[in-house]
Amino acid sequence: MDLEMNDPAPITKPEGMIFSVYSTLPTPVNTTVTYQDANMNDQNLLNISTGEFTVEVSGMYLMTFQGIGSAKHSIPHETLIELHVKDLVQANSSTKSTDHYAIGLMAALKLESGDRVSIYVTGAPLYEANSSSKYAHFSGFFIE
């Protein structure tokens, strides 16, 4: 089949890592995590200002998230992170602490073209200190 000049470019299957982004700013409660920069962001499929990854090719994906939180004034707080697909919770993780703590999530998901994937924070905020350290990391991998 000959391609016409107006035909869109064919979509090719991604391989391996699709994106790896990070945040250096605190994430308030009841908010989608947004990011300041990317180590890798193939075709800019993850919008760092909204925190949403838009699936281009249907298939199996592995999503990972790691973050750091801290409780204020040694009062125990529970942070819950949720992995949303099309604004519905598909996986979650929580931790409770009176000090700095790590929280993480890993999920393998069958996603369809056009699905939107993001990380949402409830309970207590992610890291509240002002610093240039990378306190939250979100990565996505195409499996098959």
GROMACS elastic network, one bead per residue, 0.5 to 0.9 nm:
[ bonds ]
;  ai    aj funct       b0    kb
    3     6     6  0.81111   500
    3     7     6  0.62403   500
    3     8     6  0.88860   500
    4     7     6  0.53205   500
    4     8     6  0.88395   500
    5     8     6  0.83264   500
    7    10     6  0.85287   500
    8    11     6  0.87222   500
   11    14     6  0.89926   500
   11    56     6  0.81636   500
   11    57     6  0.76596   500
   12    57     6  0.79331   500
   13    56     6  0.89039   500
   13    57     6  0.64322   500
   13    58     6  0.88644   500
   13   142     6  0.85886   500
   13   144     6  0.85886   500
   14    17     6  0.81387   500
   14    18     6  0.71327   500
   14    42     6  0.87716   500
   14    57     6  0.76125   500
   14   141     6  0.88035   500
   14   142     6  0.63689   500
   14   143     6  0.89137   500
   14   144     6  0.88030   500
   15    18     6  0.74560   500
   15   141     6  0.78272   500
   15   142     6  0.59881   500
   15   143     6  0.76060   500
   15   144     6  0.83816   500
   16   140     6  0.85238   500
   16   141     6  0.52390   500
   16   142     6  0.52005   500
   16   143     6  0.66771   500
   17    20     6  0.75876   500
   17    40     6  0.81795   500
   17    41     6  0.87573   500
   17    42     6  0.82936   500
   17   139     6  0.75223   500
   17   140     6  0.59379   500
   17   142     6  0.62840   500
   17   143     6  0.88952   500
   18    40     6  0.72976   500
   18    41     6  0.61954   500
   18    42     6  0.53973   500
   18    43     6  0.85488   500
   18    45     6  0.79939   500
   18    46     6  0.87699   500
   18   139     6  0.75535   500
   18   140     6  0.54733   500
   18   141     6  0.53264   500
   18   142     6  0.65930   500
   19    38     6  0.74515   500
   19    39     6  0.75516   500
   19    40     6  0.50204   500
   19    42     6  0.60288   500
   19    44     6  0.82185   500
   19    45     6  0.77747   500
   19    46     6  0.69619   500
   19    53     6  0.86598   500
   19   138     6  0.78594   500
   19   139     6  0.53964   500
   19   140     6  0.53438   500
   19   141     6  0.72492   500
   20    37     6  0.89726   500
   20    38     6  0.58138   500
   20    39     6  0.53916   500
   20    40     6  0.50661   500
   20    41     6  0.63093   500
   20    46     6  0.89926   500
   20   137     6  0.70757   500
   20   138     6  0.57990   500
   20   140     6  0.66894   500
   21    35     6  0.64230   500
   21    36     6  0.77477   500
   21    37     6  0.58883   500
   21    39     6  0.57969   500
   21    40     6  0.68116   500
   21    41     6  0.73547   500
   21    46     6  0.84119   500
   21    48     6  0.75353   500
   21   136     6  0.83079   500
   21   137     6  0.57541   500
   21   138     6  0.54397   500
   21   139     6  0.64308   500
   22    34     6  0.83077   500
   22    35     6  0.53218   500
   22    36     6  0.63150   500
   22    37     6  0.58832   500
   22    38     6  0.61738   500
   22    39     6  0.77510   500
   22    48     6  0.87352   500
   22   134     6  0.60653   500
   22   135     6  0.72433   500
   22   136     6  0.54019   500
   22   138     6  0.63692   500
   22   139     6  0.87867   500
   23    26     6  0.78535   500
   23    27     6  0.86934   500
   23    33     6  0.80702   500
   23    34     6  0.67938   500
   23    36     6  0.52127   500
   23    37     6  0.70207   500
   23    38     6  0.89602   500
   23   133     6  0.83063   500
   23   134     6  0.55850   500
   23   135     6  0.58826   500
   23   136     6  0.50617   500
   23   137     6  0.66378   500
   23   138     6  0.88298   500
   24    35     6  0.75162   500
   24    36     6  0.66626   500
   24    37     6  0.88048   500
   24   127     6  0.89445   500
   24   130     6  0.80257   500
   24   131     6  0.67155   500
   24   132     6  0.54990   500
   24   133     6  0.55522   500
   24   135     6  0.55337   500
   24   136     6  0.70677   500
   25    34     6  0.87686   500
   25    35     6  0.80297   500
   25    36     6  0.78759   500
   25   126     6  0.87593   500
   25   127     6  0.75809   500
   25   128     6  0.76922   500
   25   129     6  0.79477   500
   25   130     6  0.67402   500
   25   131     6  0.73970   500
   25   132     6  0.78370   500
   25   133     6  0.85399   500
   25   134     6  0.80881   500
   25   135     6  0.73834   500
   25   136     6  0.85013   500
   26    33     6  0.89003   500
   26    69     6  0.87217   500
   26   125     6  0.71363   500
   26   126     6  0.56619   500
   26   127     6  0.50556   500
   26   129     6  0.69358   500
   26   130     6  0.74674   500
   26   135     6  0.80077   500
   26   136     6  0.88640   500
   27    30     6  0.88194   500
   27    31     6  0.68664   500
   27    32     6  0.78206   500
   27    33     6  0.60438   500
   27    34     6  0.77516   500
   27   121     6  0.74557   500
   27   125     6  0.55985   500
   27   126     6  0.51003   500
   27   127     6  0.69497   500
   27   128     6  0.75513   500
   28    31     6  0.59470   500
   28    32     6  0.86318   500
   28    33     6  0.84910   500
   28   121     6  0.73598   500
   28   122     6  0.82796   500
   28   124     6  0.75402   500
   28   126     6  0.67131   500
   28   127     6  0.88174   500
   28   128     6  0.83283   500
   29    32     6  0.87304   500
   29    79     6  0.86194   500
   29   120     6  0.85344   500
   29   121     6  0.55763   500
   29   123     6  0.62417   500
   29   124     6  0.56090   500
   29   126     6  0.78385   500
   30   120     6  0.68347   500
   30   121     6  0.54186   500
   30   123     6  0.76503   500
   30   124     6  0.86484   500
   30   125     6  0.82721   500
   31    34     6  0.87537   500
   31   119     6  0.85913   500
   31   120     6  0.56485   500
   31   121     6  0.55725   500
   31   122     6  0.73120   500
   31   125     6  0.87943   500
   32    50     6  0.75700   500
   32    51     6  0.65275   500
   32    52     6  0.84944   500
   32   118     6  0.68101   500
   32   119     6  0.56690   500
   32   121     6  0.63211   500
   33    50     6  0.78280   500
   33    51     6  0.57029   500
   33    52     6  0.88013   500
   33   118     6  0.74508   500
   33   119     6  0.57040   500
   33   120     6  0.59483   500
   33   121     6  0.70340   500
   33   126     6  0.89482   500
   33   136     6  0.84559   500
   34    47     6  0.84675   500
   34    48     6  0.57422   500
   34    49     6  0.56086   500
   34    50     6  0.56737   500
   34    52     6  0.81325   500
   34   118     6  0.89330   500
   34   119     6  0.85673   500
   35    38     6  0.77876   500
   35    47     6  0.85086   500
   35    49     6  0.62805   500
   35    50     6  0.80177   500
   35    51     6  0.63749   500
   35   136     6  0.81893   500
   35   137     6  0.84957   500
   35   138     6  0.88287   500
   36    48     6  0.64968   500
   36    49     6  0.74690   500
   37    40     6  0.88420   500
   37    48     6  0.68913   500
   38    41     6  0.60745   500
   38    48     6  0.78240   500
   40    44     6  0.87302   500
   40   139     6  0.89871   500
   41    44     6  0.50805   500
   41    45     6  0.66069   500
   41    46     6  0.65387   500
   41    47     6  0.88880   500
   42    45     6  0.63159   500
   42    46     6  0.82019   500
   43    46     6  0.83194   500
   44    47     6  0.64695   500
   44    48     6  0.85709   500
   44    53     6  0.86872   500
   45    52     6  0.82391   500
   45    53     6  0.56026   500
   45    54     6  0.55858   500
   45    55     6  0.72323   500
   45    56     6  0.77292   500
   46    49     6  0.88606   500
   46    50     6  0.84067   500
   46    51     6  0.67105   500
   46    52     6  0.55069   500
   46    54     6  0.63226   500
   46    55     6  0.88930   500
   46   117     6  0.87909   500
   47    50     6  0.55893   500
   47    51     6  0.56073   500
   47    52     6  0.54754   500
   47    53     6  0.63133   500
   47    54     6  0.81688   500
   48    52     6  0.71489   500
   48    53     6  0.86004   500
   49    52     6  0.82365   500
   50    53     6  0.88804   500
   50   118     6  0.87157   500
   51   117     6  0.83167   500
   51   118     6  0.59035   500
   51   119     6  0.73795   500
   52   116     6  0.60162   500
   52   117     6  0.54862   500
   52   119     6  0.80876   500
   53   115     6  0.81190   500
   53   116     6  0.55091   500
   53   117     6  0.50189   500
   53   118     6  0.64208   500
   53   140     6  0.86625   500
   54   113     6  0.78083   500
   54   114     6  0.58968   500
   54   115     6  0.57522   500
   54   117     6  0.64889   500
   55    58     6  0.69434   500
   55   111     6  0.71176   500
   55   112     6  0.66686   500
   55   113     6  0.50135   500
   55   114     6  0.51761   500
   55   115     6  0.53182   500
   55   116     6  0.64265   500
   55   117     6  0.78787   500
   56   112     6  0.78933   500
   56   114     6  0.61235   500
   56   115     6  0.81364   500
   57   111     6  0.82717   500
   57   112     6  0.69042   500
   57   113     6  0.51277   500
   57   114     6  0.82172   500
   58    61     6  0.89610   500
   58   110     6  0.75676   500
   58   111     6  0.55193   500
   58   114     6  0.84088   500
   58   115     6  0.88092   500
   58   144     6  0.88242   500
   59   109     6  0.82258   500
   59   110     6  0.55581   500
   59   111     6  0.55417   500
   59   112     6  0.65636   500
   59   113     6  0.83264   500
   59   142     6  0.74172   500
   59   143     6  0.74147   500
   59   144     6  0.56017   500
   60   108     6  0.68138   500
   60   109     6  0.55644   500
   60   111     6  0.61904   500
   60   112     6  0.89063   500
   60   141     6  0.86518   500
   60   142     6  0.62714   500
   60   143     6  0.52583   500
   60   144     6  0.52032   500
   61   107     6  0.81897   500
   61   108     6  0.55895   500
   61   109     6  0.53011   500
   61   110     6  0.63397   500
   61   111     6  0.69759   500
   61   140     6  0.68389   500
   61   141     6  0.54788   500
   61   143     6  0.52435   500
   61   144     6  0.72798   500
   62   106     6  0.71456   500
   62   107     6  0.57247   500
   62   109     6  0.63734   500
   62   110     6  0.89852   500
   62   139     6  0.82490   500
   62   140     6  0.57520   500
   62   141     6  0.50482   500
   62   142     6  0.65214   500
   62   143     6  0.67363   500
   63    83     6  0.87040   500
   63   105     6  0.79499   500
   63   106     6  0.56362   500
   63   107     6  0.53591   500
   63   108     6  0.63898   500
   63   109     6  0.77681   500
   63   138     6  0.74513   500
   63   139     6  0.58413   500
   63   141     6  0.64570   500
   63   142     6  0.89732   500
   64   104     6  0.74484   500
   64   105     6  0.56356   500
   64   107     6  0.66640   500
   64   108     6  0.89610   500
   64   137     6  0.80042   500
   64   138     6  0.57732   500
   64   139     6  0.52773   500
   64   140     6  0.64884   500
   64   141     6  0.86581   500
   65    83     6  0.88743   500
   65   103     6  0.81621   500
   65   104     6  0.53829   500
   65   105     6  0.51467   500
   65   106     6  0.65319   500
   65   119     6  0.79623   500
   65   136     6  0.73114   500
   65   137     6  0.55835   500
   65   139     6  0.65247   500
   65   140     6  0.89792   500
   66   102     6  0.72230   500
   66   103     6  0.57872   500
   66   105     6  0.65998   500
   66   106     6  0.88655   500
   66   135     6  0.80628   500
   66   136     6  0.56630   500
   66   137     6  0.52781   500
   66   138     6  0.67206   500
   67   101     6  0.84521   500
   67   102     6  0.58291   500
   67   103     6  0.53147   500
   67   104     6  0.62972   500
   67   126     6  0.68441   500
   67   127     6  0.77701   500
   67   134     6  0.87980   500
   67   135     6  0.55529   500
   67   137     6  0.63909   500
   67   138     6  0.87401   500
   68   100     6  0.68600   500
   68   101     6  0.56435   500
   68   103     6  0.61836   500
   68   104     6  0.87726   500
   68   126     6  0.59975   500
   68   127     6  0.54602   500
   68   135     6  0.56079   500
   68   136     6  0.66175   500
   69    79     6  0.76929   500
   69    97     6  0.89370   500
   69    99     6  0.81391   500
   69   100     6  0.55340   500
   69   101     6  0.53755   500
   69   102     6  0.64386   500
   69   103     6  0.75608   500
   69   124     6  0.80376   500
   69   125     6  0.66828   500
   69   128     6  0.70994   500
   69   135     6  0.82735   500
   70    74     6  0.88459   500
   70    77     6  0.81892   500
   70    97     6  0.76894   500
   70    98     6  0.73698   500
   70    99     6  0.53568   500
   70   101     6  0.61474   500
   70   102     6  0.88499   500
   70   124     6  0.85033   500
   70   125     6  0.79174   500
   70   126     6  0.70407   500
   70   127     6  0.55971   500
   70   128     6  0.67563   500
   70   129     6  0.85111   500
   71    74     6  0.59234   500
   71    75     6  0.60570   500
   71    76     6  0.61806   500
   71    77     6  0.57089   500
   71    78     6  0.85113   500
   71    96     6  0.87753   500
   71    97     6  0.66682   500
   71    98     6  0.52594   500
   71    99     6  0.52595   500
   71   100     6  0.65465   500
   71   101     6  0.84755   500
   71   124     6  0.78290   500
   71   125     6  0.86571   500
   71   127     6  0.86800   500
   71   128     6  0.87006   500
   72    75     6  0.59463   500
   72    76     6  0.80563   500
   72    77     6  0.81515   500
   72    98     6  0.76213   500
   72    99     6  0.77450   500
   72   128     6  0.87765   500
   73    76     6  0.87500   500
   73    98     6  0.79640   500
   73    99     6  0.85647   500
   74    77     6  0.87869   500
   74    97     6  0.83443   500
   74    99     6  0.61289   500
   75    97     6  0.80298   500
   75    98     6  0.53458   500
   75    99     6  0.82142   500
   76    96     6  0.64161   500
   76    97     6  0.51185   500
   76    99     6  0.77752   500
   77    95     6  0.82339   500
   77    96     6  0.54451   500
   77    97     6  0.58213   500
   77    98     6  0.65785   500
   77    99     6  0.88870   500
   77   123     6  0.72781   500
   77   124     6  0.60128   500
   78    94     6  0.67145   500
   78    95     6  0.54900   500
   78    97     6  0.67120   500
   78   122     6  0.85650   500
   78   123     6  0.56008   500
   78   124     6  0.58377   500
   79    93     6  0.83306   500
   79    94     6  0.54788   500
   79    95     6  0.55689   500
   79    96     6  0.64237   500
   79    97     6  0.87521   500
   79   103     6  0.80933   500
   79   121     6  0.71573   500
   79   122     6  0.60967   500
   79   125     6  0.66564   500
   79   126     6  0.75376   500
   80    92     6  0.69428   500
   80    93     6  0.57069   500
   80    95     6  0.67545   500
   80    96     6  0.88932   500
   80   103     6  0.84746   500
   80   120     6  0.82950   500
   80   121     6  0.58931   500
   80   122     6  0.51422   500
   80   123     6  0.57353   500
   80   124     6  0.73377   500
   80   125     6  0.88594   500
   81    91     6  0.85175   500
   81    92     6  0.55285   500
   81    93     6  0.54686   500
   81    94     6  0.63244   500
   81   103     6  0.80553   500
   81   104     6  0.81406   500
   81   105     6  0.78791   500
   81   119     6  0.66091   500
   81   120     6  0.55901   500
   81   122     6  0.63316   500
   81   123     6  0.85772   500
   82    89     6  0.60650   500
   82    90     6  0.74085   500
   82    91     6  0.58669   500
   82    93     6  0.67048   500
   82    94     6  0.88227   500
   82   105     6  0.84551   500
   82   118     6  0.82290   500
   82   119     6  0.55937   500
   82   120     6  0.50588   500
   82   121     6  0.64733   500
   82   122     6  0.79905   500
   83    87     6  0.88410   500
   83    88     6  0.81202   500
   83    89     6  0.57555   500
   83    90     6  0.57098   500
   83    91     6  0.51875   500
   83    92     6  0.60045   500
   83    93     6  0.88501   500
   83   105     6  0.81429   500
   83   107     6  0.84115   500
   83   117     6  0.70920   500
   83   118     6  0.58676   500
   83   120     6  0.64666   500
   84    87     6  0.51457   500
   84    88     6  0.50317   500
   84    90     6  0.57214   500
   84    91     6  0.74165   500
   84    92     6  0.88973   500
   84   116     6  0.78475   500
   84   117     6  0.55194   500
   84   118     6  0.52446   500
   84   119     6  0.60993   500
   84   120     6  0.70744   500
   85    88     6  0.53298   500
   85    89     6  0.65725   500
   85    90     6  0.64742   500
   85   111     6  0.84508   500
   85   115     6  0.64654   500
   85   116     6  0.54934   500
   85   118     6  0.67728   500
   86    89     6  0.85231   500
   86   115     6  0.59335   500
   86   116     6  0.51686   500
   86   117     6  0.65755   500
   86   118     6  0.85675   500
   87   116     6  0.77310   500
   87   117     6  0.78579   500
   87   118     6  0.80889   500
   89    92     6  0.73557   500
   90   107     6  0.84985   500
   90   109     6  0.84931   500
   91   105     6  0.78523   500
   91   106     6  0.82593   500
   91   107     6  0.68515   500
   92   105     6  0.68328   500
   92   106     6  0.89072   500
   93   103     6  0.72807   500
   93   104     6  0.67460   500
   93   105     6  0.60016   500
   94   103     6  0.68561   500
   94   104     6  0.82442   500
   94   123     6  0.89377   500
   95   101     6  0.76926   500
   95   102     6  0.78340   500
   95   103     6  0.63736   500
   96   101     6  0.80129   500
   97   100     6  0.71538   500
   97   101     6  0.65571   500
   98   101     6  0.84250   500
  100   127     6  0.81340   500
  108   143     6  0.87062   500
  111   114     6  0.85584   500
  111   115     6  0.64761   500
  112   115     6  0.56458   500
  113   116     6  0.89043   500
  119   138     6  0.82917   500
  121   124     6  0.74983   500
  121   125     6  0.67094   500
  121   126     6  0.74725   500
  122   125     6  0.70202   500
  125   128     6  0.70452   500
  126   135     6  0.80707   500
  126   136     6  0.80354   500
  127   130     6  0.85031   500
  127   135     6  0.67158   500
  127   136     6  0.84496   500
  130   133     6  0.86483   500
  131   134     6  0.83663   500
  131   135     6  0.89956   500
  132   135     6  0.86819   500
  134   137     6  0.73506   500
